[in-house]
Amino acid sequence: MVLNMLEYTGSLKKRNINISYSGPMWEDGLKGIAEMVKSSLSSDELPSSAAKSIFSVFIEQATNMLMYSAEKEHYPKHDAESSDVSTGMLVLGHKNLTYFIQTGNVVKSVNAELIKGRLDYLNTLDKKGIRQFYREQMRGENDNPESQGAGLGFIEIAKRATAPIKYDFEPLGEGLFYFTMYVEIGQEVA
């Protein structure tokens, strides 16, 4: 089936979506998308603190998808090796003076429970509480055995968000969920 690109582009514009990507995600690809986001933000002439926050949240969300997506596609490399590559979707847009970043990817049920608990807790904290929690986590141990970092990505996102983080887990069966996260960052970010 041929997609009507004019109609699709109009749909993205109507929803104020500047950048949309869906498919395999690997480190080099993320670098290219990051450069595109950086250029887009600089052309919007945002205050530097807002642009930095938007870019940081975008990178954190993309990295989470890259590292922890349960959905992998097998891709051959040019040197005859092959690798499993995470897949998902990234969207960046704006409404008036507020930018939004939304991601979607498949996660395992064990990760869904940890993510839900972390996001629910972060949404109860004010900015001072989030900074305090960040310091505590820097000194503590990571509660996710599948995590490759210190578990600080969601805290970093919450520090920069200007509204509670919205999320959803849609059951897919076989211990998998489709995880969607929506974050808003206003231009008034300090």
Summary of the structure (lengths in Angstrom):
residues: 190
radius of gyration: 17.2
end to end distance: 46.9
largest distance: 53.2
contacts: 531
relative contact order: 0.16
helix: 44%
strand: 31%
